[in-house]
């Protein structure tokens, strides 16, 4: 295809390399996928996605360049959507792995350039290439002392009528020199003020001050962080035999407040939803609703994992009725016995599993 004029827009997630270098690759991949999908959705249909390169989305819009106001509004829209998604994920997070704890460290910057591109058909995909795509991509590496900004090249600015408008941002002229390309001039504006203006998401986790009656307690020869990671993962509970059920159906790739799963047995199906999480010193408490509607069983069940030092921990469980319900004592005796056997199985599983955390 012949070369065509296009506006190139690259939103780039900073901190990506450190993020995926952590050991929990499944969680980091899922988080990054959500963030990239958020960026693409916020970009809308005006831009063609050329490719996704791990931490960046390369997109373009053919024809005359949009005004500076339009491109800044587009970048700010994507930026706000990105940070809203980050904050919502962080708010409901309960996982203590490096990837999940590093959510709030992710940042986003933008490169805007205007020039010639060539579209190449690769199977059923269309990829944009050419020198100007290379220039835009190279500009992601620069000496700007920030990880969150909008960079617009001189080539873009010289093709629009409102190049001198500030759009309430503080623009700084700069330039970079690249091998085989030469010097590239641009203006950039940091997005600190925009970030501060993004409202915090609505609180989604419950603060449960009264955990109810103590159900069981067991000391485990394993680090409390590792024990908690096993407790909050429905699949590991099932693998340990700690749930006492035949099958677990997990609906969430990462455990979080609002995550749901089913524990299936021959006689009933237990519906579980995580509703509360607290971390105090060296102690974690996870609360969940456990419901069997057919048996009128509506309870709130809590797991507390406490550090005892020397890679030892205490697992304590509590139970109480959900508001508007009563504890069915005839069922509680049966479930408590099941739980006691399950905790013994979980203890054996946790003590054999290789340790990741340190005291």
C-alpha positions as CSV (number, residue, x, y, z in Angstrom):
1,X,0.0,0.0,0.0
2,X,1.2,3.6,-0.7
3,X,2.3,5.8,2.2
4,X,-0.4,7.8,3.9
5,X,-0.3,10.7,6.4
6,X,-1.4,9.7,9.9
7,X,-1.4,10.8,13.5
8,X,0.5,8.3,15.6
9,X,-0.5,7.9,19.3
10,X,1.3,5.7,21.7
11,X,0.1,5.2,25.3
12,X,3.0,3.5,27.1
13,X,2.8,1.9,30.6
14,X,5.9,2.7,32.6
15,X,7.2,0.3,35.2
16,X,6.3,-2.7,33.0
17,X,9.7,-4.4,33.0
18,X,10.0,-4.4,36.8
19,X,6.3,-5.5,37.1
20,X,6.6,-8.6,35.0
21,X,10.0,-9.6,36.3
22,X,8.3,-10.5,39.6
23,X,7.6,-14.2,40.1
24,X,3.8,-14.1,39.9
25,X,3.5,-14.1,36.1
26,X,-0.1,-15.2,36.0
27,X,-1.3,-12.3,38.1
28,X,0.9,-9.7,36.4
29,X,-0.3,-10.9,33.0
30,X,-3.9,-10.6,34.0
31,X,-3.4,-7.1,35.4
32,X,-1.6,-5.9,32.4
33,X,-4.2,-7.3,30.1
34,X,-6.9,-5.4,32.0
35,X,-4.9,-2.2,31.7
36,X,-4.2,-2.6,28.0
37,X,-7.9,-3.3,27.4
38,X,-8.8,-0.2,29.4
39,X,-6.5,1.9,27.2
40,X,-7.9,0.5,23.9
41,X,-11.5,0.9,25.1
42,X,-10.9,4.6,26.1
43,X,-9.2,5.3,22.8
44,X,-12.4,4.5,21.0
45,X,-12.9,3.8,17.3
46,X,-11.1,6.8,15.8
47,X,-7.8,5.1,16.1
48,X,-6.6,1.9,14.4
49,X,-4.6,-0.4,16.7
50,X,-1.4,-1.3,14.8
51,X,0.0,-3.6,17.5
52,X,0.4,-4.1,21.2
53,X,4.0,-4.4,22.4
54,X,3.7,-5.7,25.9
55,X,3.7,-2.3,27.7
56,X,2.5,0.0,24.8
57,X,-0.3,0.3,22.4
58,X,0.7,1.6,18.9
59,X,-2.3,3.2,17.3
60,X,-2.8,5.7,14.4
61,X,-5.5,7.8,12.7
62,X,-5.2,8.4,9.0
63,X,-5.8,11.8,7.4
64,X,-5.3,15.4,8.7
65,X,-4.1,15.5,12.3
66,X,-6.7,16.3,15.0
67,X,-6.4,19.6,16.8
68,X,-4.3,19.9,19.9
69,X,-7.4,20.2,22.0
70,X,-8.8,17.0,20.6
71,X,-5.6,15.0,21.0
72,X,-5.0,16.3,24.6
73,X,-8.7,15.5,25.5
74,X,-8.1,12.0,24.0
75,X,-4.9,11.4,26.0
76,X,-6.5,12.7,29.3
77,X,-9.5,10.5,28.7
78,X,-7.3,7.4,28.4
79,X,-5.1,8.6,31.3
80,X,-8.1,9.0,33.6
81,X,-9.6,5.6,32.6
82,X,-6.2,3.9,33.2
83,X,-5.8,5.4,36.7
84,X,-9.4,4.8,37.7
85,X,-8.9,1.1,36.7
86,X,-5.7,0.9,38.7
87,X,-7.3,2.4,41.8
88,X,-10.3,0.2,41.6
89,X,-8.0,-2.9,41.3
90,X,-5.9,-1.7,44.2
91,X,-8.9,-1.0,46.4
92,X,-10.3,-4.6,46.1
93,X,-7.0,-6.3,46.1
94,X,-6.3,-8.9,48.8
95,X,-3.5,-10.8,47.2
96,X,-0.1,-10.2,48.7
97,X,2.1,-11.3,45.8
98,X,4.6,-8.8,44.3
99,X,2.5,-8.2,41.2
100,X,-0.7,-7.4,43.0
101,X,1.1,-5.2,45.6
102,X,2.8,-3.3,42.8
103,X,-0.4,-2.2,41.0
104,X,-0.2,1.3,42.3
105,X,3.3,1.8,40.9
106,X,2.2,1.6,37.3
107,X,2.3,4.9,35.3
108,X,1.2,6.0,31.8
109,X,2.8,8.4,29.3
110,X,1.9,9.4,25.7
111,X,3.8,10.1,22.5
112,X,2.0,12.0,19.7
113,X,3.6,12.3,16.2
114,X,2.4,13.1,12.7
115,X,3.9,11.7,9.6
116,X,3.8,9.1,6.8
117,X,3.0,5.4,7.5
118,X,2.6,2.3,5.3
119,X,0.1,-0.3,6.1
120,X,1.3,-3.9,5.8
121,X,-1.2,-6.8,5.7
122,X,0.0,-9.7,7.8
123,X,-2.5,-12.6,7.6
124,X,-5.7,-11.0,8.8
125,X,-3.9,-8.1,10.6
126,X,-2.8,-4.7,9.4
127,X,0.4,-3.3,10.7
128,X,1.6,0.3,10.3
129,X,5.3,0.8,9.5
130,X,7.7,3.4,8.2
131,X,10.2,5.9,9.5
132,X,7.7,8.0,11.4
133,X,6.4,5.0,13.3
134,X,10.1,4.3,14.2
135,X,10.5,7.9,15.4
136,X,7.4,7.8,17.6
137,X,8.5,4.5,19.1
138,X,12.0,5.8,19.8
139,X,10.6,8.9,21.6
140,X,9.4,6.6,24.3
141,X,13.0,6.5,25.5
142,X,14.0,10.1,26.4
143,X,15.4,12.2,29.3
144,X,12.1,13.6,30.6
145,X,12.2,13.5,34.4
146,X,8.8,12.1,34.8
147,X,6.9,8.9,33.9
148,X,3.6,10.5,33.2
149,X,3.3,13.2,30.5
150,X,2.1,13.9,27.0
151,X,4.8,14.4,24.4
152,X,3.9,16.1,21.1
153,X,6.4,16.4,18.3
154,X,7.2,19.5,16.3
155,X,6.1,17.7,13.2
156,X,2.6,17.3,14.7
157,X,2.5,20.8,16.1
158,X,3.5,22.3,12.7
159,X,0.4,20.7,11.1
160,X,-2.3,22.0,13.4
161,X,-3.8,25.5,13.9
162,X,-3.9,25.6,17.7
163,X,-0.3,24.5,18.4
164,X,0.2,27.4,20.9
165,X,-2.8,26.6,23.0
166,X,-1.8,25.2,26.5
167,X,-5.0,23.3,27.3
168,X,-4.3,24.2,31.0
169,X,-1.0,22.2,30.9
170,X,2.5,23.5,31.4
171,X,4.4,22.8,28.1
172,X,8.2,22.5,28.0
173,X,10.2,22.5,24.7
174,X,12.8,19.8,24.4
175,X,14.6,17.6,21.9
176,X,16.3,14.2,21.6
177,X,18.9,12.8,19.2
178,X,18.7,9.2,18.0
179,X,21.1,7.2,15.9
180,X,20.1,6.9,12.3
181,X,17.3,9.4,12.8
182,X,19.0,12.6,14.1
183,X,17.4,15.3,16.3
184,X,13.7,15.3,17.1
185,X,12.1,18.4,18.6
186,X,9.0,18.2,20.8
187,X,7.0,19.8,23.6
188,X,5.9,17.9,26.7
189,X,3.6,18.5,29.6
190,X,3.5,16.5,32.8
191,X,0.2,15.0,34.0
192,X,0.6,15.4,37.8
193,X,-2.3,17.8,38.2
194,X,-4.6,15.6,36.0
195,X,-3.7,12.6,38.2
196,X,-4.6,14.5,41.4
197,X,-8.0,15.5,39.9
198,X,-9.1,11.9,39.4
199,X,-11.6,11.0,42.1
200,X,-11.0,8.0,44.4
201,X,-13.3,5.0,43.6
202,X,-16.1,4.1,46.0
203,X,-15.2,1.9,48.9
204,X,-16.1,-1.7,48.0
205,X,-14.9,-3.8,50.9
206,X,-16.7,-4.2,54.2
207,X,-15.1,-3.4,57.6
208,X,-16.1,-6.3,59.8
209,X,-15.3,-5.4,63.4
210,X,-17.2,-8.4,64.9
211,X,-16.0,-11.7,63.4
212,X,-18.4,-13.8,65.4
213,X,-17.7,-16.9,67.4
214,X,-14.4,-18.8,67.1
215,X,-14.8,-21.9,65.1
216,X,-11.4,-23.5,65.0
217,X,-7.7,-22.7,65.6
218,X,-4.6,-24.5,64.4
219,X,-0.8,-23.8,64.4
220,X,1.0,-24.3,61.1
221,X,4.7,-24.7,60.5
222,X,4.8,-22.3,57.6
223,X,5.3,-18.6,57.0
224,X,2.1,-16.6,57.7
225,X,2.3,-14.8,54.3
226,X,2.4,-18.2,52.5
227,X,-0.4,-19.5,54.5
228,X,-2.6,-16.5,53.7
229,X,-1.8,-16.8,50.0
230,X,-3.1,-20.4,50.1
231,X,-6.2,-19.5,52.1
232,X,-7.2,-16.7,49.7
233,X,-6.8,-18.9,46.6
234,X,-9.9,-21.2,46.2
235,X,-7.9,-23.5,43.9
236,X,-5.2,-24.1,46.5
237,X,-7.8,-24.7,49.2
238,X,-9.3,-27.4,46.9
239,X,-5.9,-28.9,46.2
240,X,-5.1,-29.0,49.9
241,X,-8.4,-30.8,50.7
242,X,-9.0,-28.0,53.2
243,X,-12.4,-27.2,51.9
244,X,-13.7,-30.7,52.3
245,X,-15.5,-30.5,49.0
246,X,-15.3,-32.5,45.8
247,X,-14.9,-29.6,43.4
248,X,-14.3,-25.8,43.3
249,X,-15.5,-23.6,40.5
250,X,-13.5,-20.4,40.6
251,X,-14.8,-17.4,38.6
252,X,-11.9,-15.0,39.2
253,X,-8.3,-15.4,38.0
254,X,-7.1,-13.2,40.9
255,X,-8.7,-13.3,44.3
256,X,-10.2,-9.9,45.3
257,X,-13.1,-8.3,47.2
258,X,-16.2,-9.3,45.3
259,X,-14.6,-12.4,43.8
260,X,-16.9,-15.5,43.8
261,X,-16.5,-19.2,43.7
262,X,-18.6,-22.3,44.3
263,X,-17.7,-25.3,46.4
264,X,-19.5,-28.3,45.1
265,X,-20.4,-31.5,47.0
266,X,-22.9,-34.3,46.4
267,X,-25.6,-33.0,48.6
268,X,-25.2,-29.2,48.2
269,X,-23.3,-26.3,46.6
270,X,-21.7,-23.7,48.8
271,X,-21.7,-20.1,47.3
272,X,-18.7,-18.1,48.4
273,X,-18.0,-14.3,48.0
274,X,-15.0,-12.4,49.4
275,X,-16.4,-9.3,51.3
276,X,-13.7,-8.1,53.7
277,X,-10.0,-7.9,54.2
278,X,-7.7,-6.4,56.8
279,X,-4.0,-6.4,57.4
280,X,-2.8,-5.4,60.9
281,X,0.9,-5.7,61.6
282,X,1.8,-9.3,60.9
283,X,-1.8,-10.6,60.7
284,X,-4.3,-11.0,57.8
285,X,-8.0,-11.5,58.1
286,X,-10.2,-12.5,55.1
287,X,-14.0,-12.6,55.4
288,X,-16.4,-14.2,53.0
289,X,-20.1,-15.0,52.8
290,X,-20.9,-18.7,52.7
291,X,-24.4,-19.4,51.5
292,X,-26.4,-22.5,50.8
293,X,-29.9,-21.1,50.0
294,X,-31.6,-24.5,49.9
295,X,-30.6,-25.1,53.5
296,X,-31.2,-21.6,54.7
297,X,-27.5,-21.4,55.5
298,X,-26.3,-17.7,55.3
299,X,-23.1,-17.1,57.2
300,X,-20.0,-14.8,57.3
301,X,-16.9,-16.9,57.7
302,X,-13.5,-15.3,58.5
303,X,-9.9,-16.6,58.3
304,X,-7.2,-14.9,60.4
305,X,-3.6,-15.8,59.8
306,X,-1.2,-14.6,62.5
307,X,2.6,-14.6,62.4
308,X,4.1,-16.6,65.3
309,X,7.7,-16.0,64.2
310,X,10.3,-18.6,63.0
311,X,8.1,-19.5,60.0
312,X,5.2,-20.5,62.2
313,X,1.7,-19.2,62.0
314,X,-1.7,-19.5,63.6
315,X,-4.8,-20.0,61.5
316,X,-8.0,-19.1,63.4
317,X,-11.5,-19.2,61.9
318,X,-14.7,-17.4,63.0
319,X,-18.3,-17.7,61.9
320,X,-21.4,-15.6,62.4
321,X,-24.8,-15.3,60.7
322,X,-25.4,-12.9,57.9
323,X,-27.6,-9.9,58.8
324,X,-31.2,-10.9,58.8
325,X,-30.4,-14.6,59.4
326,X,-29.7,-16.9,62.3
327,X,-26.9,-19.5,62.6
328,X,-28.5,-22.9,61.9
329,X,-27.0,-24.8,64.9
330,X,-28.1,-28.2,63.5
331,X,-26.0,-27.6,60.4
332,X,-23.2,-25.8,62.2
333,X,-22.1,-28.9,64.1
334,X,-21.8,-30.8,60.8
335,X,-19.9,-28.0,59.1
336,X,-17.6,-27.5,62.1
337,X,-16.6,-31.2,62.0
338,X,-16.0,-30.9,58.3
339,X,-13.9,-27.8,58.8
340,X,-11.8,-29.4,61.5
341,X,-10.8,-32.3,59.2
342,X,-10.3,-29.8,56.4
343,X,-7.9,-27.7,58.5
344,X,-5.8,-30.7,59.3
345,X,-5.5,-31.5,55.6
346,X,-4.7,-27.8,54.9
347,X,-2.0,-27.9,57.6
348,X,-0.3,-30.9,56.0
349,X,-0.5,-29.3,52.6
350,X,0.9,-26.0,53.8
351,X,3.8,-27.5,55.7
352,X,4.9,-29.6,52.6
353,X,4.6,-26.7,50.1
354,X,7.9,-24.9,49.3
355,X,8.1,-21.5,51.2
356,X,8.2,-18.3,49.2
357,X,8.0,-15.6,51.9
358,X,10.4,-15.0,54.8
359,X,9.4,-14.1,58.3
